[in-house]
Amino acid sequence: MDIEALRQDTPGTANRIHLNNAGAGLLSRQTLKAVTSHLELEAAIGGYEAAGQERDRIDATHGHIARLVGSRADEIALFDNSTHAWNAAFYSMTFKPGDRILTGRAEYGSSVLAYLQTAQRSGAEVVVVPNDESGQLDTTALANLIDDRTKLVGIAHVPTSGGLVNPAAEIGRVTRAAGVPFLLDATQSVGQFPVDVAELGCDMLTATGRKFLRGPRGTGFLWVRPEAHAYLEPHVIEVAAATWDGKRSFTWNDGARRFETWEVGYSNVLGLSAAVQQALDLGMDEIGRRTLDLGARLRDQLDAVPGITTHDLGRQRCAIVTCEVGTMATADVAAALAGRGINVSTTDPAQTQFDTEDRDVHPLVRLSPHYYNTEAEIDRAVEVLAELAAAR
Ligand SMILES: *Cc1c(COP(=O)(O)O)cnc(C)c1O
């Protein structure tokens, strides 16, 4: 990868050291252009007419995403974020009293809320699978917990609050052997390193556009294994999802499109499409190698600074790095970094309560480099953090 050329094509790199790709990655010029030129076309000739003119490129988006995750185009549905994609899959399942939903300690807050609401409505039970001693999901415990009451295993691949990579492929082997549906929240992993649905053995997968995929905000997608339609009935229906026979019945449209809405922000879709094409062109193996290397460099350097402690769990770690800087308040650390042109974010204990219980160190500073960051930027961020730690 020609990092200098990639940075030339990423306007934001001239203004900031952007270490908040787990929040939102920086758009490339190509993605920005895909979004703005479609908006301009809508303004110039009309929204429906613009969509008509760009129909082939719009429809190609599903195919690009399919290539990214190793699926077929008709197994992909587009959404306006990952949460809505996840909701579309989850709320399309039915649960009855005594059914069990198994989840992990790294689960995203919105998903946990959905489990709790569903448990309240249906009488199903939510069971949280423990972590092993490394802090990743304990797959032996998972296998032991699965029984004929288990209707779903819902797991976050990479949590929002740390550098853990959950053993998704191992979880997939367990769920496939047991014949239990596996819903994988891959919001932080897609775009960061290779994610292949066949390899992972999941049945439904969700991701967002704006994080490591570097797409525009307001984009996301769902992948559904065709066999999963046997137990999924979309929780809403509309003209994009089904065909009315003109009398008193309807048929669902083929494949994952039955989860989509008719109205879509096409400038965003074309932006997402451009971002995915760029990831495919660069190659997810290459992207993953460099991104994980930069994450490891950052974590190793921070671990060597007196007064700084990193708190990432698990055997396999990624480019999300969480740390404490002495006793300095996390928000103050983030503000001090922002004052020096370094973008980071902080974890939210209320949204990651299982993890908060386990580590009890939130909020943490969250740094998340991407392939277009330089080694010098990583070193600079460490230098500033070391100064903050020394000033304590
Ligand atoms: C950001 C995030 C989500 C939600 O994605 P949106 O696109 O904001 O809806 C879900 N899960 C994880 C692990 C996340 O980090």
The ligand as a Tripos MOL2 file, in Angstrom:
@<TRIPOS>MOLECULE
LIG
   15    15     1     0     0
SMALL
NO_CHARGES

@<TRIPOS>ATOM
      1 C1        -21.0540    1.0940   16.6510 C.3       1 LIG1
      2 C2        -21.4720   -0.2730   17.0660 C.ar      1 LIG1
      3 C3        -22.7670   -0.7360   16.8040 C.ar      1 LIG1
      4 C4        -23.8480    0.1460   16.2460 C.3       1 LIG1
      5 O1        -23.5710    0.5570   14.9320 O.3       1 LIG1
      6 P1        -24.4250    1.7710   14.3220 P.3       1 LIG1
      7 O2        -24.0260    1.8460   12.8970 O.co2     1 LIG1
      8 O3        -24.0340    2.9730   15.1230 O.co2     1 LIG1
      9 O4        -25.8590    1.4390   14.5080 O.co2     1 LIG1
     10 C5        -23.0730   -2.0480   17.0980 C.ar      1 LIG1
     11 N1        -22.1580   -2.8580   17.6340 N.ar      1 LIG1
     12 C6        -20.8960   -2.4670   17.9090 C.ar      1 LIG1
     13 C7        -19.9210   -3.4410   18.4790 C.3       1 LIG1
     14 C8        -20.5130   -1.1510   17.6330 C.ar      1 LIG1
     15 O5        -19.2890   -0.7430   17.9270 O.3       1 LIG1
@<TRIPOS>BOND
     1     1     2 1
     2     2     3 ar
     3     2    14 ar
     4     3     4 1
     5     3    10 ar
     6     4     5 1
     7     5     6 1
     8     6     7 2
     9     6     8 1
    10     6     9 1
    11    10    11 ar
    12    11    12 ar
    13    12    13 1
    14    12    14 ar
    15    14    15 1
@<TRIPOS>SUBSTRUCTURE
     1 LIG1         1 GROUP 0 **** ****
